[in-house]
Amino acid sequence: MKKILYNIMLLLTTVTMLSSCNKDGDLIYLNGFGGSELTATTSDVVLSIANSKKLVLSIEWNNPTLLSSDSSKTAPDGVLKTYLQISANEDFSGKVNESTVISPSKAYIGDDLNSIAKGLGLSADVSAPLYFRIKSVEGNNMEPAYSNVEKVNVTPFTIHMNFVSVLSKEKTDTVARLYSDSENGIYTGYMKAAGWYNCWFVENDGTVWGNYNVSGHEFELSKASDAWNCWFADGSGHWFVTVDTKNDVWSAANITKVTINGSDFTYDSKKGVWTALITTTADNTQIGGTATGNEYNSTTRTSSSVVKTFNLPDTTIAKAGVYTVNMYINSHAQYSYEIVSGTVTPGNPTVKFPSELAMYSKDGSTKLATLAKTGTGTYAGTYAAQQWENFQIVDEENKVWYGSDPTNQYTLDSGDGKYGLWFNADFTNGTTLNVTVDLNTMKWSYTK
């Protein structure tokens, strides 16, 4: 009897529930999206090293509304998924950069937008459109809804990783550059340094390399914020340095001996030049030799070293005779010769006048202006400057980077100990200045 009564009650409950669900308005269902409007803060962006770490573009939109049949009911959280899409094609065909977004805006710094633009096929230094839109999806099996499309013209730039700057311990001065012509992350070259000199290595994308911050790990590189500065071992003069950012190590070989055509050279520490007197007995005599150094690396640390030999460049002396050969570090961090007939004390390398000069930013990554040739060894141009702005003057043809003589702001110097050039605070920021250079006297100046 109890079983019969239980079955009757169960049946009545089921009928009641079915009746309730059949009433109009009780079924709540999703029926698509409301409108979504997307806007960009600018229609043109020119990217460069100068704004690579700055905000260059913001995209904003109102989140699309997920509708239901009952306006008093809201769709459950997590049903709506929103994506920001970027394409180089207005119809979003081909490659699309897509990212999930939560808040109704997206801001881009220069580096990030540059990476996206280049990833979508835009060419460096050429303005081309990128298209932005919002894609909204309410379920895996539902058709997505899209916002309007915003067009922004973007000019990407290329960061050439062809050299690393060697900065002083305080990171205020560039003391040398090491080069990677293949841009493979391994930088090499000769530089001048005293024993136990402290420094940092900075790549052109702004990555700062120091030493791994644990004792006993000398010559191990780290780009962490808590890295120590790097330091040389005991020794002074010229060093052949390798900075390997792929394997996080560096090494430095202190050059102790130079031999060319059987002659041992002597080192002038004040001028940073290796010198010898060479006698050739035949025309078109080829000279060349080796440099020997004590290398310190991540295996030896600073407590020991290994002997390394480096091949020196070859050159030819046209006529037989007695010559003074001076070997110095050139602007590309390699050894070059100055060959002078007779017995001559070493001096500055002979200047070959280029067809023009250029002004570059302090870090050497941005070309600021061109100085046209106005006479034999003289150059002039204009530049809209800032007070106390630092820069360099560059002979791009002969690969010579000029800074300031440490004893005189307006005397050019291409040696290891040069300072950066700078403007004073005697004009209003943005004033166009006339810049002149005379390579005959190694002087430069500016006027308003």
SULMO-V393601 format. One record per residue. SS is DSSP state (a for helix, b for strand, c for the rest). D_LAST is the distance of its C-alpha to the last C-alpha in whole Angstrom. Layout:
# SULMO-V393601
ss->SS d_last->D_LAST
ss->SS d_last->D_LAST
This chain:
# SULMO-V393601
ss->c d_last->112
ss->a d_last->109
ss->a d_last->107
ss->a d_last->108
ss->a d_last->106
ss->a d_last->103
ss->a d_last->103
ss->a d_last->103
ss->a d_last->101
ss->a d_last->98
ss->a d_last->99
ss->a d_last->98
ss->a d_last->95
ss->a d_last->94
ss->a d_last->95
ss->a d_last->93
ss->a d_last->90
ss->a d_last->90
ss->a d_last->91
ss->a d_last->88
ss->a d_last->86
ss->c d_last->87
ss->c d_last->86
ss->c d_last->83
ss->c d_last->79
ss->c d_last->80
ss->c d_last->79
ss->c d_last->75
ss->c d_last->73
ss->b d_last->69
ss->b d_last->68
ss->b d_last->65
ss->b d_last->61
ss->c d_last->59
ss->c d_last->56
ss->c d_last->53
ss->c d_last->49
ss->b d_last->46
ss->b d_last->43
ss->b d_last->39
ss->c d_last->36
ss->c d_last->34
ss->c d_last->35
ss->b d_last->32
ss->b d_last->31
ss->b d_last->29
ss->c d_last->29
ss->c d_last->27
ss->c d_last->27
ss->c d_last->25
ss->c d_last->27
ss->c d_last->30
ss->c d_last->31
ss->c d_last->30
ss->b d_last->32
ss->b d_last->32
ss->b d_last->35
ss->b d_last->38
ss->b d_last->41
ss->b d_last->44
ss->b d_last->47
ss->c d_last->50
ss->c d_last->53
ss->c d_last->56
ss->c d_last->59
ss->b d_last->62
ss->b d_last->65
ss->b d_last->69
ss->c d_last->72
ss->c d_last->72
ss->c d_last->69
ss->c d_last->70
ss->c d_last->70
ss->c d_last->67
ss->c d_last->66
ss->c d_last->66
ss->c d_last->63
ss->c d_last->62
ss->c d_last->64
ss->c d_last->60
ss->b d_last->58
ss->b d_last->55
ss->b d_last->52
ss->b d_last->49
ss->b d_last->49
ss->b d_last->46
ss->b d_last->46
ss->c d_last->44
ss->c d_last->47
ss->c d_last->48
ss->c d_last->51
ss->c d_last->51
ss->c d_last->53
ss->c d_last->52
ss->c d_last->50
ss->b d_last->50
ss->b d_last->48
ss->b d_last->50
ss->b d_last->50
ss->b d_last->52
ss->c d_last->50
ss->c d_last->52
ss->c d_last->49
ss->c d_last->48
ss->b d_last->45
ss->b d_last->43
ss->b d_last->39
ss->b d_last->37
ss->b d_last->35
ss->a d_last->33
ss->a d_last->35
ss->a d_last->38
ss->a d_last->37
ss->a d_last->36
ss->a d_last->39
ss->a d_last->41
ss->a d_last->39
ss->a d_last->40
ss->a d_last->43
ss->c d_last->44
ss->c d_last->43
ss->c d_last->39
ss->c d_last->37
ss->c d_last->34
ss->c d_last->31
ss->c d_last->33
ss->b d_last->33
ss->b d_last->37
ss->b d_last->39
ss->b d_last->41
ss->b d_last->44
ss->b d_last->45
ss->b d_last->48
ss->b d_last->50
ss->b d_last->54
ss->b d_last->57
ss->b d_last->60
ss->c d_last->63
ss->c d_last->65
ss->c d_last->66
ss->c d_last->68
ss->c d_last->66
ss->c d_last->64
ss->c d_last->60
ss->b d_last->58
ss->b d_last->55
ss->c d_last->52
ss->c d_last->50
ss->c d_last->47
ss->b d_last->43
ss->b d_last->41
ss->b d_last->38
ss->b d_last->35
ss->b d_last->34
ss->b d_last->32
ss->c d_last->33
ss->c d_last->31
ss->c d_last->33
ss->c d_last->33
ss->c d_last->33
ss->c d_last->36
ss->c d_last->35
ss->b d_last->34
ss->b d_last->34
ss->b d_last->32
ss->b d_last->34
ss->b d_last->32
ss->b d_last->33
ss->c d_last->35
ss->c d_last->33
ss->c d_last->31
ss->c d_last->28
ss->c d_last->27
ss->b d_last->28
ss->b d_last->31
ss->b d_last->32
ss->b d_last->32
ss->b d_last->36
ss->b d_last->36
ss->c d_last->39
ss->c d_last->39
ss->c d_last->41
ss->c d_last->40
ss->c d_last->43
ss->c d_last->42
ss->b d_last->43
ss->b d_last->40
ss->b d_last->41
ss->b d_last->39
ss->b d_last->39
ss->b d_last->37
ss->b d_last->37
ss->b d_last->38
ss->c d_last->41
ss->c d_last->44
ss->c d_last->44
ss->c d_last->40
ss->b d_last->39
ss->b d_last->37
ss->b d_last->37
ss->b d_last->36
ss->b d_last->34
ss->b d_last->35
ss->c d_last->32
ss->c d_last->34
ss->c d_last->33
ss->c d_last->36
ss->b d_last->37
ss->b d_last->40
ss->b d_last->41
ss->b d_last->45
ss->c d_last->48
ss->c d_last->48
ss->c d_last->52
ss->c d_last->53
ss->c d_last->54
ss->c d_last->52
ss->c d_last->50
ss->c d_last->48
ss->b d_last->49
ss->b d_last->45
ss->b d_last->45
ss->c d_last->42
ss->c d_last->44
ss->c d_last->42
ss->c d_last->44
ss->c d_last->44
ss->b d_last->43
ss->c d_last->41
ss->b d_last->42
ss->b d_last->43
ss->c d_last->44
ss->c d_last->47
ss->c d_last->48
ss->c d_last->47
ss->c d_last->43
ss->b d_last->41
ss->b d_last->41
ss->b d_last->42
ss->b d_last->43
ss->b d_last->42
ss->b d_last->44
ss->b d_last->42
ss->b d_last->45
ss->c d_last->44
ss->c d_last->47
ss->c d_last->49
ss->c d_last->47
ss->b d_last->48
ss->b d_last->46
ss->b d_last->47
ss->b d_last->45
ss->b d_last->47
ss->b d_last->46
ss->b d_last->47
ss->b d_last->49
ss->b d_last->50
ss->b d_last->49
ss->b d_last->51
ss->b d_last->51
ss->c d_last->54
ss->c d_last->56
ss->b d_last->53
ss->b d_last->52
ss->c d_last->48
ss->b d_last->47
ss->b d_last->44
ss->b d_last->42
ss->c d_last->40
ss->c d_last->37
ss->c d_last->36
ss->c d_last->37
ss->b d_last->39
ss->b d_last->43
ss->b d_last->44
ss->b d_last->47
ss->b d_last->49
ss->b d_last->51
ss->b d_last->53
ss->b d_last->54
ss->c d_last->57
ss->c d_last->57
ss->c d_last->54
ss->c d_last->52
ss->b d_last->53
ss->b d_last->51
ss->b d_last->50
ss->c d_last->50
ss->b d_last->51
ss->b d_last->51
ss->b d_last->49
ss->b d_last->51
ss->b d_last->50
ss->b d_last->51
ss->b d_last->50
ss->b d_last->50
ss->c d_last->51
ss->c d_last->52
ss->c d_last->56
ss->c d_last->55
ss->c d_last->53
ss->c d_last->52
ss->c d_last->55
ss->c d_last->56
ss->c d_last->55
ss->b d_last->56
ss->b d_last->55
ss->b d_last->53
ss->b d_last->52
ss->b d_last->49
ss->b d_last->49
ss->c d_last->47
ss->c d_last->45
ss->c d_last->47
ss->b d_last->46
ss->b d_last->48
ss->b d_last->48
ss->c d_last->49
ss->c d_last->50
ss->c d_last->53
ss->b d_last->52
ss->b d_last->51
ss->b d_last->47
ss->b d_last->45
ss->b d_last->44
ss->b d_last->41
ss->b d_last->41
ss->b d_last->38
ss->b d_last->36
ss->c d_last->34
ss->c d_last->31
ss->c d_last->34
ss->c d_last->36
ss->c d_last->38
ss->b d_last->40
ss->b d_last->39
ss->b d_last->40
ss->b d_last->39
ss->b d_last->42
ss->b d_last->42
ss->b d_last->45
ss->c d_last->47
ss->c d_last->46
ss->c d_last->42
ss->c d_last->41
ss->c d_last->39
ss->c d_last->35
ss->c d_last->32
ss->c d_last->33
ss->c d_last->32
ss->c d_last->29
ss->c d_last->29
ss->c d_last->26
ss->c d_last->26
ss->c d_last->25
ss->b d_last->22
ss->b d_last->20
ss->b d_last->19
ss->b d_last->17
ss->b d_last->20
ss->b d_last->20
ss->c d_last->21
ss->c d_last->25
ss->c d_last->25
ss->c d_last->26
ss->c d_last->23
ss->b d_last->21
ss->b d_last->17
ss->b d_last->16
ss->b d_last->17
ss->b d_last->16
ss->b d_last->18
ss->b d_last->20
ss->b d_last->19
ss->b d_last->21
ss->c d_last->24
ss->c d_last->22
ss->b d_last->19
ss->b d_last->17
ss->b d_last->13
ss->b d_last->12
ss->b d_last->10
ss->b d_last->10
ss->b d_last->10
ss->c d_last->10
ss->c d_last->12
ss->c d_last->13
ss->c d_last->15
ss->c d_last->15
ss->b d_last->17
ss->b d_last->18
ss->b d_last->19
ss->b d_last->19
ss->b d_last->22
ss->b d_last->24
ss->c d_last->26
ss->c d_last->29
ss->c d_last->30
ss->c d_last->29
ss->b d_last->27
ss->b d_last->25
ss->b d_last->22
ss->b d_last->21
ss->b d_last->20
ss->b d_last->23
ss->c d_last->24
ss->c d_last->24
ss->b d_last->21
ss->b d_last->18
ss->b d_last->16
ss->b d_last->19
ss->b d_last->20
ss->b d_last->24
ss->c d_last->26
ss->c d_last->29
ss->c d_last->31
ss->c d_last->29
ss->c d_last->26
ss->b d_last->23
ss->c d_last->21
ss->b d_last->17
ss->b d_last->15
ss->c d_last->11
ss->c d_last->12
ss->c d_last->12
ss->c d_last->9
ss->c d_last->8
ss->c d_last->10
ss->c d_last->12
ss->c d_last->11
ss->c d_last->7
ss->b d_last->7
ss->b d_last->5
ss->b d_last->6
ss->b d_last->9
ss->b d_last->12
ss->b d_last->15
ss->b d_last->18
ss->c d_last->21
ss->c d_last->23
ss->c d_last->22
ss->c d_last->21
ss->b d_last->18
ss->b d_last->14
ss->b d_last->11
ss->b d_last->7
ss->b d_last->4
ss->c d_last->0
